[in-house]
Amino acid sequence: MKKDIHPDYRAVVFQDSSSDFKFLTKSTIKTSETIKWEDGNTYPLVKVEVSSASHPFYTGKKIFVDAAGRVEKFKKKYQK
């Protein structure tokens, strides 16, 4: 493989903002936030709106996920 053309593949923590579920995996995603994990190490943090812990397909329950005012933001941006 050529050097310096591939993104950095590292351990990253993903946090579901609606259920506070967190999991550690590897990813190339870039983020500026960090979190201290259970093993005492600090990892980059990526916040997601839906994961298997909050998705109705996996939980069997309906959960309202606040889209942080996205509809209002869209209407404000494109309103004539």
VEXGU-474928 format. One line per 5 residues: number of its first residue (from 1); their letters; for each residue x, y, z of C-alpha. Coordinates in nm, 4 decimals. Layout:
N
NUM> A> X Y Z ~ ...
This chain:
80
1> MKKDI> 0.0000 0.0000 0.0000 ~ 0.1070 0.3549 -0.0631 ~ 0.1947 0.5591 0.2425 ~ 0.0061 0.8736 0.3519 ~ -0.3024 0.8205 0.1311
6> HPDYR> -0.5214 0.6241 0.3713 ~ -0.7254 0.7823 0.6544 ~ -0.6309 0.7138 1.0153 ~ -0.8126 0.3959 1.1306 ~ -0.8453 0.4178 1.5086
11> AVVFQ> -1.0648 0.3288 1.8056 ~ -1.3686 0.5595 1.8393 ~ -1.6604 0.5730 2.0868 ~ -2.0093 0.6203 1.9408 ~ -2.2752 0.7564 2.1785
16> DSSSD> -2.6505 0.7359 2.1139 ~ -2.7858 1.0722 2.2289 ~ -3.1407 0.9452 2.2867 ~ -3.0557 0.6426 2.5035 ~ -2.7040 0.7300 2.6288
21> FKFLT> -2.5818 0.3922 2.4943 ~ -2.2096 0.3926 2.4096 ~ -1.9944 0.1465 2.2201 ~ -1.6287 0.1325 2.1234 ~ -1.5319 0.0332 1.7703
26> KSTIK> -1.2833 0.1315 1.5017 ~ -1.3505 0.3997 1.2440 ~ -1.1890 0.6599 1.0199 ~ -1.4428 0.9316 1.1137 ~ -1.2976 1.2640 1.2245
31> TSETI> -1.4212 1.4371 1.5402 ~ -1.2947 1.6964 1.7841 ~ -1.4738 1.5595 2.0933 ~ -1.3187 1.3018 2.3256 ~ -1.4400 1.0813 2.6098
36> KWEDG> -1.2728 0.8797 2.8838 ~ -1.3708 0.5145 2.8349 ~ -1.4133 0.2352 3.0919 ~ -1.0557 0.1148 3.0400 ~ -0.9177 0.4552 3.1466
41> NTYPL> -0.8084 0.5604 2.7965 ~ -0.9366 0.8670 2.6125 ~ -1.0972 0.8098 2.2716 ~ -1.2570 1.0326 2.0071 ~ -1.6359 1.0644 2.0572
46> VKVEV> -1.9039 1.0658 1.7862 ~ -2.2630 1.1417 1.8887 ~ -2.5370 0.9724 1.6855 ~ -2.9153 1.0191 1.7032 ~ -3.0155 0.6546 1.6568
51> SSASH> -2.8447 0.3242 1.7299 ~ -2.9594 -0.0311 1.7945 ~ -3.0360 0.0743 2.1536 ~ -3.3002 0.3264 2.0443 ~ -3.4206 0.2160 1.6990
56> PFYTG> -3.7800 0.0824 1.7038 ~ -3.6857 -0.2177 1.4890 ~ -3.4500 -0.3470 1.7587 ~ -3.6350 -0.2287 2.0695 ~ -3.9942 -0.2981 1.9632
61> KKIFV> -4.0959 0.0391 2.1115 ~ -4.1668 0.3754 1.9568 ~ -3.9254 0.6396 2.0803 ~ -3.9556 1.0038 1.9882 ~ -3.6206 1.1280 1.8616
66> DAAGR> -3.5891 1.5044 1.8722 ~ -3.4295 1.6129 1.5484 ~ -3.3027 1.9310 1.7160 ~ -3.5426 2.1591 1.5314 ~ -3.4394 2.0450 1.1851
71> VEKFK> -3.7818 2.1051 1.0331 ~ -3.7886 2.4594 1.1650 ~ -3.4318 2.5145 1.0481 ~ -3.5237 2.3872 0.7000 ~ -3.8336 2.6088 0.6803
76> KKYQK> -3.6374 2.9124 0.7966 ~ -3.3621 2.8509 0.5438 ~ -3.5860 2.7900 0.2416 ~ -3.8888 3.0044 0.3280 ~ -3.9656 3.2691 0.0665
